[in-house]
Every structure is written in C-alpha cells, then in structure tokens.
Amino acid sequence: MRPSRTVARAALTAVLALGALPGLVGSHEPTRDKPIDAALFDQVNLATTRDRQTQGDIVLDAAGRSEGALDLTDSFPDAVAGSLLGVGGRAQPGLPATKVASSWRAARQTMTGFASFYDNGTTAMRIPRGTTVVICGRGGCVERVINDYGPAVSTGRVVDMDRPDFFRVCGCGWWSGTTTVTIRIY
C-alpha cells in the first residue's frame, strides 16, 4: 500500500525540521578537531533566596538591607503637638497657587458648511493632508487630522467624515445624511 501525499509531505516536513533544528538553536556537534567545550555543561543555580536558606530567618545581603529598614521591635513615634497635622489628624499639604491659563491655539481659519459621512475610515476636506481640524456640531466636537481629499465642490459639502465621528458631531438619528458643522482649521 502506497502512503498518501499528505502523509508523505508531513513526514518530509518533520525530517527537514529535525535536520535544521540543531543549527537553529545553536547546538554544537563535536568534530575531531573541535570537541565540545566543557563550559557548556556548567550547572546553573536558579534557586531563590528563600530556597537557598537552610534554616532560620531570611538574611538579606547588602543589596537587600537599607538604612531605613524596620525591625519587628521598631515603633513609630507619636506626632508632636503643633506639627503638620491639622484638623482630624491629617497632614495639610502645601500646594502652589494656581494660575489661569489656556492651551488652545487660535485657529488659522474657521468655516461653516455641510458635512456628511462615508465608510472609508478617514476625514476628507479640500485642504492639505496632515492639517489638524476641530469639527463641531450640535452633538459635540472632534479633533481630527485630514487624511483624504474631498468632497467635490459640486456637492456643496465642506467635509466628509467617518461614520462614528459624523454621528458624534451631529447628535442626530441614524437616518440623517448631512448636518451643519463649524470647522476650525489649525
């Protein structure tokens, strides 16, 4: 009986994999002029500190000890009257005075027009790719980077948005196709 091609392929693949394995894992095959180095057979101790201790408490080495380590007999001193503790025995943090600031940049241009959606996963306007815009509508605002060109001038729209972004900005039902938006171009 002749073996099927699938069995023959599987056997050939296994033989080739086993033949290539020593070279892939860095195994050494001894030869007459290059014997195996004895250092390859050194024992490695992977035991943890707790496993290496034979009896008694765990004794830390110099790296495990520190100047501020606590022993079982150490105690914490009570707070001195008039210290940093305030009402209710809690420390009162010292906070710096806050300053009023704004991180918004002024937009280079603002425009209003109609927006629609399309399922391309991009935001399209007739401005250069890589331009950052903030698109606002009745439902909210999204900040996006323009990564597609469109829509055509003949459509009367200023932006085509990804479907989730459109409905987040629109704040309207699923049946809507266009909405009025304000776009700040940065």
N, C-alpha and C positions, 0 to 999 in steps of 0.2 A: 504494500500500500504506500502510495506516494503522499508526503505531507503537503498540506495546503500552502498556498503562497503566504498567507498571513502568519502561519507558524514559522515558516522559513524566514520571513522578514524579522519577526520578533527574535528568533534565535540569532540571526546575523547582527541585529542591533545590540543584543546583550553581549555577544563576543567582542564587538568593536568597543563597547563601553568599558568592559573589563580590561581590554588591552590598553585603552587610553587612560585608565584611572591612575596608575602609578605616576605617570608624568604630570597629571593634573594636580594631584595632592602633594607633590614634592617628595615622593618616596625615593629611596636610594636603592639601587640594585648593585650589589658588590661585583667588582670585576677583579681580575688577577692583580692589576696594577693600582686599583683604587678600592681598598677594603672599606667597610662601613666604620665610621668614626664611633668610638666608644662613648663620646659625649652625647650622642643621640639617645642613649639609654639611661640618662640620669633620672633619678627619682625626683618628683616634684611634690612638695607637701602643700596641700590646699586646705589644711585644717584651719578653722577659725581660732581666735584667741581662747575662747571658752573651751574648745575641744583639746587644745594643747595643754591646758592646765590639768595637773593630775589630781590635786585635792585643794580644799580651802577656797578662799575668796579669789576673785579675779584680780590679778595685779596688773595694772596698766603700765606700759612702758613710758619713756619720757615724752613721747608724742601724745600719749593719751592723758597725761596729767597736765593740769594748768594751775596757775597761781590762784584763781578764784574758785577752785573746786570745793564742794561742800562734802563734809563727812556726815555720818549718821548722827553724831553728837552735836553738830553745829546748830545754832538757833539764830533767828532773825531778831534784831533789836527793835524795840518799840519806838514809834515815832515820837520825836521830841515836840513838846508844846510850842506852837508858833512856827512850825516848819512849813513846808509847801502844801500841807494838807489843808483843804478848805472845808466847805460845807459838806457834811455827810462823810467825811473822812477820805475824800477822793482828791487826788492831786489836781491842781488847776494849771492847765497848760498855758504857756505864754505864746500867743500867736501874733505874727506880724500884722500890721494894719493892711487891709486890703485896698487895692486901687481899682478904680473903674477903668475898664479897657474894652476894646472891641477888636476882634481879629478878622472882621470882614474887610475884604478889599473892595474898593469901588469898582463897579462893573465898567468895562470899556464901552459897552453899548447895551441898551435894553430895547426889546421889541415885543410886540403883541401880535398874535395871529392864531390860526387854527392848527391843531395837532391831531394826528391820527396814529394808529398803531399798525405794526406789521410784525410777523413772526420770524424775524431774522436775527433776533438777539442783539441788535445794535441800535444806536441812536443816530439818525441821519439828518443833517442840515446842509444848506448850501454855503458852508464856511469850511476852512481848512480842517483836516483831521487832526486830532490831538488838542483841539480847543476845548477848554472847560466851560460848561454852561450850567446854570441853575434854572430848571423849568418848574414854574409854579402854576397851579390851577386852583379850583375850588376845594379839592381834596388834600392838597399839600404840595410839597416841593421835593424834587430830587436833583442831585448834583451828578452830572454825567460828563464823560469825555466823548466828543464827537468822533465816531469811528466809521462812518459811512457817509456817502454824498447823496443828497436828495432832499425832499421830493421835488418833482418837476414844477416849474413856475406855473404852468397851466392848471395845476390842481388847486392853487390858492392856499395851500398849507405851507407853514414855515418849518415844521419839524415832523418827522416820523419816528415814533418811539417803540421800544419793546413793549409787548402787551402788558406785563405786570407793572411796568413804570407808568404806562398810559392810565391804567385804572387807579393807580395810587394817586396820580396827579389830578385826574378827572373827578374822582369822588362820585361817579355816576354808575349806572347799571351796566350789565354786560351787553346790552343791546346797543349801546352808544358807539358811534364810529368816529366822531370828531368832538373836540372840545376847544374852548378858548384858553390860551395859556399866555403867560408873560415869561419871557426868556431874558436872563441876564447873562451876557457874554463876557468872559474874563480873559 
